[in-house]
Amino acid sequence: MEEWRPPILESERLYLRPIEEADAESIYSYACNEDVAMFTSWYAHESIDDTRDFIRQYVLEGYAQRTPEPWGITLKENPEMIIGTVGLTWSSKANHIMRFHYCLSDTYWGQGIIPEAGDCLLDHAFEVYKPKRIRAYCTTKNKSSSKALEKMGFIFEGTTRAALYSKGEYRDTLDYGVLDTDWAERKEKKMKKAG
């Protein structure tokens, strides 16, 4: 029996594709960067073995459970090289709530990559997994993430104090959400604007 993988998704500039062990080098190239890891829950990878462990123990084990994440973000002109990841996990299947998260190489910051990848993934999620709500959060110090989430149509819902204990400290988070009805309305507006 063939092992399950999430489908390849496509946007204007990007492919979102499954991650394999052969992607360790391209992921390590940004996961070793302290600036990239600064606002994440994980520490910068100290060696390519850390990246291989991430792929084997997190990515491939998740796929084995049919977890719809993470996808590797690639540019269409270079689909072999992963420049970041984007994903969804169930916060509560019973309540139809998913959580959106991502990471991107600092080489590609400020180029609209995450909003584009997010739009593509959220379209897929609402169509296939049918959540009522997708939530996302970032730390209060991560201003660029809050801007990216707002560009994707996430709505700011408030600040939660000491919501995240990471790297030896409690962090406050900015909490965002988008409902299936919000997303449908956003898509309709986009279609009307396009013509």
MOWO-V78943 format. One record per backbone hydrogen bond with DSSP energy under -0.5 kcal/mol. CO is the residue of the C=O (numbers start at 1). NH is the residue of the N-H. If there is no record, write none. Layout:
BEGIN
co:CO nh:NH
co:CO nh:NH
END
This chain:
BEGIN
co:9 nh:16
co:13 nh:76
co:14 nh:11
co:15 nh:17
co:15 nh:74
co:16 nh:9
co:17 nh:72
co:20 nh:23
co:21 nh:24
co:23 nh:27
co:24 nh:28
co:25 nh:29
co:26 nh:30
co:27 nh:30
co:27 nh:31
co:28 nh:32
co:30 nh:33
co:31 nh:45
co:32 nh:34
co:33 nh:37
co:34 nh:38
co:37 nh:40
co:47 nh:50
co:47 nh:51
co:48 nh:52
co:49 nh:53
co:50 nh:54
co:51 nh:55
co:52 nh:56
co:53 nh:57
co:53 nh:58
co:54 nh:58
co:54 nh:59
co:55 nh:60
co:56 nh:61
co:58 nh:62
co:59 nh:63
co:60 nh:64
co:61 nh:65
co:62 nh:65
co:62 nh:67
co:63 nh:66
co:67 nh:69
co:68 nh:88
co:70 nh:19
co:71 nh:86
co:72 nh:17
co:72 nh:74
co:73 nh:83
co:73 nh:84
co:74 nh:15
co:75 nh:78
co:76 nh:79
co:78 nh:75
co:78 nh:81
co:80 nh:82
co:83 nh:105
co:84 nh:73
co:85 nh:103
co:86 nh:71
co:87 nh:101
co:89 nh:91
co:89 nh:99
co:92 nh:97
co:93 nh:96
co:96 nh:132
co:96 nh:133
co:97 nh:91
co:97 nh:92
co:98 nh:135
co:99 nh:89
co:101 nh:87
co:103 nh:85
co:105 nh:108
co:106 nh:109
co:108 nh:111
co:112 nh:116
co:113 nh:117
co:114 nh:118
co:115 nh:119
co:116 nh:120
co:117 nh:121
co:118 nh:122
co:119 nh:123
co:120 nh:124
co:121 nh:125
co:122 nh:126
co:123 nh:127
co:124 nh:128
co:125 nh:129
co:125 nh:130
co:132 nh:180
co:133 nh:98
co:134 nh:178
co:135 nh:100
co:136 nh:176
co:138 nh:174
co:139 nh:142
co:141 nh:143
co:142 nh:146
co:143 nh:147
co:144 nh:148
co:145 nh:149
co:146 nh:150
co:147 nh:151
co:148 nh:152
co:149 nh:154
co:150 nh:153
co:155 nh:177
co:158 nh:175
co:159 nh:161
co:160 nh:163
co:160 nh:173
co:164 nh:166
co:164 nh:171
co:166 nh:169
co:169 nh:166
co:171 nh:163
co:171 nh:164
co:172 nh:140
co:173 nh:160
co:173 nh:175
co:174 nh:138
co:175 nh:157
co:175 nh:158
co:176 nh:136
co:177 nh:155
co:178 nh:134
co:179 nh:183
co:180 nh:184
co:181 nh:185
co:182 nh:186
co:183 nh:187
co:184 nh:188
co:185 nh:189
co:186 nh:190
co:187 nh:191
co:188 nh:192
co:189 nh:193
co:190 nh:194
co:191 nh:195
END
